[in-house]
Amino acid sequence: MELEVEFRPGVALRRQLEDALRVAIRSGRLPPGSVLPPTRDLADQLDVSRGVVVDSYAQLATEGYLSARRGSGTRVAGLASSARPPAQRRPNPAHHFRYDLRPGQADYHAFPRARWKAALVRALRELPDRRLGYASHRGTAELRHAVAGYLARVRGVVVEPDHVVVCCAASQALTVLWQAVRKNGGRRVAIEDPGWRWQRYTAEHAGLEAVPVRVDADGLVVSELAAADVDAVVITPAHHYPTGVVMTAERRGALIAWARERGALIIEDDYDVEYRFGRDPVASLQGLAPDLVAFVGTTSKTLAPALRLAWLVPPSHLIDDVEDLLLITGVTPPTLDQVAMASFIEEAALERHLRAMRRNYRAKRNILVEALGTHLPDVRVSGTEAGLHVLAWLPDGADEHATAERARRLGVGLHELHRHCTVHAPSPPALLLGFALPTESELAAAVSLLAEAIC
């Protein structure tokens, strides 16, 4: 056996020899049944002491790579044949656009680093040593109290701190709720169409059938929901994603009446409602029927997805099921981050940040809409003046997908409306253009390139 080992200083010879032998066995250069040289011969070949080889053979035999029998020498073990290197997965191509107008992104340049650092340092300094153990699966008491007060004050949610459950993301909250629905006998759930794709993904991952229900200018079409024969529905009533419409009072009343008659669960995804320009957002649907509505919120649009902080307020009859499911998974955000977020809310730092960002986003939205009017006068913008993106309807006959592909090749990241549709495809074609992340000058430049893509 020719075994080349370039011994490196500072690393034990035995460890280097063991690593070289493992690699040779895993790669197949030493197939199962191969006889290894006697320890003395290999030691002479590598110019090391025999004890290094003896110890290496013994260690690899203990791990199952080698087998040694008196009279037959040391061989590569038969089980080592399964020790193939893991197959390499195809890399997920990272999209780097010169101008990133993809929806669902906040202005990460404006993240309040100094205030967040102060809150995090204070949590690290003041948290008692005993709190460094496993946290409650429902979340820390500090954050649950802070979130309860914030949601009651800002969103009109009916909630007690003990009913708040802290999660890592809105998708985790949805997954837990779908599992609770299934545990209670549910099999079919309604999703908005068009809508956020993870509504469908999380439902199907939980073993439920996702039933698309149409959304029009007044929100989810409740009359079609009633005919869908479902046990739950997930909606974005205060600012629908992706169309930007707000569910009317009549539809809200009809939805609650349907859920009460059906005994169904309504999941309210409170998507980017903090950013409504010129007037306050409509209050939460949960405040009208806390016994029927599960409320889901997150910091991914108010601060940044990197915090991995979200919250769930389930109806009281589902709290035990939700807690049981979270207790099994044990997936909760870090305690230090939760405590920091609690003080960030309690000291009104979050609300100050949101006030500043509303001014910022309103200005950016105006720049984007004005640039569209200048460069693309045939493009129509719809939706409430709110949120982090606009829905830009293309001229009749335009090819939505081809336009988006040309824009991407020019360096502009965006989404087509139809990628968020399951069955019901609105007409004419449209693009989703996010305005939160780019700078003001980048917005104008991106629209200029988009005009080239449409022509």
Secondary structure as GFF3:
##gff-version 3
##sequence-region A 1 455
A	DSSP	alpha_helix	13	27	.	.	.	ID=ss1
A	DSSP	alpha_helix	39	46	.	.	.	ID=ss2
A	DSSP	alpha_helix	50	63	.	.	.	ID=ss3
A	DSSP	beta_strand	66	69	.	.	.	ID=ss4
A	DSSP	beta_strand	73	76	.	.	.	ID=ss5
A	DSSP	three_ten_helix	78	82	.	.	.	ID=ss6
A	DSSP	beta_strand	99	100	.	.	.	ID=ss7
A	DSSP	three_ten_helix	108	110	.	.	.	ID=ss8
A	DSSP	alpha_helix	113	126	.	.	.	ID=ss9
A	DSSP	three_ten_helix	129	132	.	.	.	ID=ss10
A	DSSP	alpha_helix	141	150	.	.	.	ID=ss11
A	DSSP	pi_helix	151	155	.	.	.	ID=ss12
A	DSSP	three_ten_helix	161	163	.	.	.	ID=ss13
A	DSSP	beta_strand	165	167	.	.	.	ID=ss14
A	DSSP	alpha_helix	170	183	.	.	.	ID=ss15
A	DSSP	beta_strand	188	193	.	.	.	ID=ss16
A	DSSP	alpha_helix	197	205	.	.	.	ID=ss17
A	DSSP	beta_strand	209	216	.	.	.	ID=ss18
A	DSSP	beta_strand	219	220	.	.	.	ID=ss19
A	DSSP	alpha_helix	222	226	.	.	.	ID=ss20
A	DSSP	beta_strand	232	235	.	.	.	ID=ss21
A	DSSP	alpha_helix	249	262	.	.	.	ID=ss22
A	DSSP	beta_strand	265	269	.	.	.	ID=ss23
A	DSSP	beta_strand	293	298	.	.	.	ID=ss24
A	DSSP	three_ten_helix	305	307	.	.	.	ID=ss25
A	DSSP	beta_strand	310	313	.	.	.	ID=ss26
A	DSSP	three_ten_helix	316	318	.	.	.	ID=ss27
A	DSSP	alpha_helix	319	329	.	.	.	ID=ss28
A	DSSP	alpha_helix	335	346	.	.	.	ID=ss29
A	DSSP	alpha_helix	349	375	.	.	.	ID=ss30
A	DSSP	beta_strand	380	382	.	.	.	ID=ss31
A	DSSP	beta_strand	389	393	.	.	.	ID=ss32
A	DSSP	alpha_helix	400	409	.	.	.	ID=ss33
A	DSSP	beta_strand	412	413	.	.	.	ID=ss34
A	DSSP	beta_strand	415	416	.	.	.	ID=ss35
A	DSSP	three_ten_helix	417	420	.	.	.	ID=ss36
A	DSSP	beta_strand	430	434	.	.	.	ID=ss37
A	DSSP	alpha_helix	440	454	.	.	.	ID=ss38
###
